[in-house]
Amino acid sequence: MPNEALSEDSVDILRGPTWEIYNARPDGGAGERVRTEYNAWKGNLDPGNYFVTVTVKAGERTEVTVP
């Protein structure tokens, strides 16, 4: 299960994040949205390439490509 934190040494943030999962395009960008999860991650994804954004609070977003 993925977790988000402000740094490697900080405590995981379990309340409040929004996870947006997209199929990854061949260029690595976000394609079609697959799902949105709120708070702690509860979902499962089929194997594949995804583009993931996690918003912890309004205006702050981190983008990660998950192979």
Summary of the structure (lengths in Angstrom):
residues: 67
radius of gyration: 11.9
end to end distance: 15.0
largest distance: 33.8
contacts: 137
relative contact order: 0.28
helix: 0%
strand: 49%
